Amino acid sequence: MPRNITGKFILCAALVIDLTDSLLAAPSNGTRFPPQWKIESGYEYNVMFERPLARSFGDLKTQDHLYTLSFGVFDWLAVDGQAGIGDVIESDGKLPKLEYNTGFAGGYGFRARVFANEKWGLRAILGGQHICVHPQGRTIDNNKYEAILDDWQISAIIAKDFKQITVYTGISGSDCEVIYKLNKHDTKRISSDSYIGLITGVELYLFDDKARIGAEGRFFSETALSVSASWLF
């Protein structure tokens, strides 16, 4: 294996280990890599329609409005950040059906292009992403309900370029935890029911490739959709 590709794999492995040790599926953040020392920023709407929880605890739902920022560390490595607002909905199961008030949402991650073939327009990308949602608590019948949602993902995708359009697909290993509190003393930490998922998406480039519009679906481990619009500075 060429030395530069070996180095990329080693760095990616270290970043993945760090993420899984410190974080608890989130969007893959697409396939665009800003050139070194350049940034891309924009808006992303992320909605998780259904995420089954383990041990019959029901399903989670969330929707997030996020400002996004990607920074090109190298031409093949980007770090990503998001900040905005989101909510959490707990559906029927052992937890009560409850919709929390909108609160802070944010996340971060990285993406590394580990393979590229310009002739065929093919790229392979590894990444690790995380989103955390802190909705405001709800008081019902003198009971205070609180929750924190940790949504994380390790992804491996293949992208194919067609002039102004890029399509991609891949797999993810992910977990979505909810920390549930009742009256600040009854605390439960509940994980996802399944972990392996499918990612598929499409990106459209406009205005000499400065603008990017993307849509991404995630399936099996969760049912989720993200749409985004961004500009390369």
N, C-alpha and C positions, 0 to 999 in steps of 0.2 A: 504493500500500500504506500503511495507517495507520502513523503514526510509531512507536507502541508495538510493533507486530508487526515493523517493520523493525529496531528496536533488538534484539529477541529474536533475529532471524536473524543479525545481526552478532555478538552475543555467542556464540551457538551455534557459528558458524563459527570464531571465535577459539579456543573451547574444544576443538573437534574438531581443529584444526591443532595445538594444544599436545599433545593426547593422541597423535596419530599421530607427532609428532616425538619423544616421550619414552617411548612404550610399545610394546610389542609387542601362538571367540566365547564370550563370557561372558554371564551372564543380563542381560536388559534392565532388571531391577529393578522391573518392573511399571509401573502407571499412577498409583498414588497419589502425590500431592504434599502433604507436610505443609504446613499453613499457615505463613506467615512466622514464623520464630523458634521453630517447634515441631519435635519430633523423632518419628520412628517407628523402633522397634527390634524385632528378632526373630531368627528362626533360618531358615537356608536350606540345603537339601541340593541340591547340584549334581552331576550325573553326566554325563560325556561318554562315551558308549558307543563311538564311533568317530570319529576325525578323521584322514583319510588325509594322509600327508606326501608332499612332492614327491619326484620322482626315485626312486620305488620304495623309499623308506626305511621302508615299513610304515605302521602305524596307531598313534595314541596313544589312551589311555584315562585317565580320571581321575575321582575322586569326592572331593567336598569338603564338609565340615561347617563352616558359617560363621555367626558372629554378625554381624548386619547393623544398620546405623544410617543413617538418612536425615535430613537437616536441610533445612528450608525456608528458603532464602535469600530468595526472594520466593514469592508464591503460585504463580508459574508456573515457578520454577527450584528444583531440589533437587540437593544434592550427596550422594553415597552412599559408604559405606565398609563393608568386610567384613574379618573376621579370624577365623581358625580353623585347621583342619588339613586336609590332603589328601594324595593319593598320585598316582603316575604309573605307568602300565603301558605298556611298549613291546612291540608285537606283531611278528609275523614280517615280515621285510624285510631291508634291509642292516644294520639295527641288531639286536643280539641280543634275543630275547624275554626281557623282564626286568620284574619287579615290584619297585619301590623301596619302602623303608620309609616309613611315614607321617611327614610333616613339616609345617612351617608353610605356610599358605595365606592369602592376603589380596588385597585389591583396592580399587579406588575408581573413581569416575566421576561423571557428572552426567546430569540429564534436564531438558529444557525443553519446556513446553507452548506450542507456537507457534500453535495454533488451538483454539478451543472454540466449540461451538454448543449452549447449554443446552437449547434447544427440542427438538433432535434427539438430544441426549445423545452428541454426537460430540466427540472430541478428537484432535489430532495432536501427537505427541511425538517429539522428536529427542533422541538421547543418545549418550554415549560411555562404555564400560565396560571394565574391565581386571581380570583375576585372574592372580596369579602363584603358582605352587606350587613349594616348595623341599623335595622329599622327602629323607629321609636316604639316604645312599649305601649300596650293597651291595658286599660283598666275596665274590667267587666265584673259586675256584681261584687265589688270591693276586692277583687283579685287582680293583681298586677302580673301581666304576661309579658315576657321579654324573650328575644331570640337573637342569635348571631348566625349568619350563614357563611360558611367557608366553602368555596367552590374552586377546585384546583384540577389541573390537567397536565399530563405529559403527552405530547403529540408527535407523530411521524407522518408527514404528508409528501405526496408526489404532485408537482405542478407541471402543467403543459401550457405553453404560450401560443396564442393564435393572434398575431398582430396586436390589436388593441384589447384583446380579451385573454384572460388567464382562467383556466379551470383547474381545480385541485381536489384531491381526495386522499384519505388516509385513515389511520386508526388512532385511538386515544386510550390511555389508561387514566382514569379519573376517579375522584371521590368527592362527595358533597356532604359535608357535615352540618348539622344544625345543633347549636347549643341552646337548649330550651330551659327557661327559668320561670318558676311560679312563685311569686311573693319573695323573690331573691334567695330563697333557701332550698327549694326543690329544684335541683338542676339535673338535666339529662344531656348527654352528648350522644347523638344518633348519627350513624353513617349511612351511606347509600346501600341499596340492595344489590346493585351490579356496578361493574367497574370498567368494562371494555366497551368502547363505542366506535361509531363510524362518523367521520367528518367529511363533508363535501361542500364545495363552495365555488363561486365565480366572482371575478373582478373585471371591471371595465375601466380603461384608462382614457382620459380626455385631456385636451389642451396641452399637447406635446408631452403627454404622460405626467404632467404635474398633478392632475386631479385623479383620484381613484374612488370608485364606487364599488362596494362589495356586499355580497350576501353569503351567509354560511348556515348550513343546517347540521345538527348533531343528533344522532339517533342511537337506539338500543339501550345504552346506559341512561340516557335521558332523551327527551324530545324538546329540542331547543332551536332557536333561530336568532341570528344576529345580522343586522344591516348597518353599514357604515359608509361614511363619506370623509375623505381626507385630502390634504394638499401637501405636496413635497416642497419644502423651502430650500 
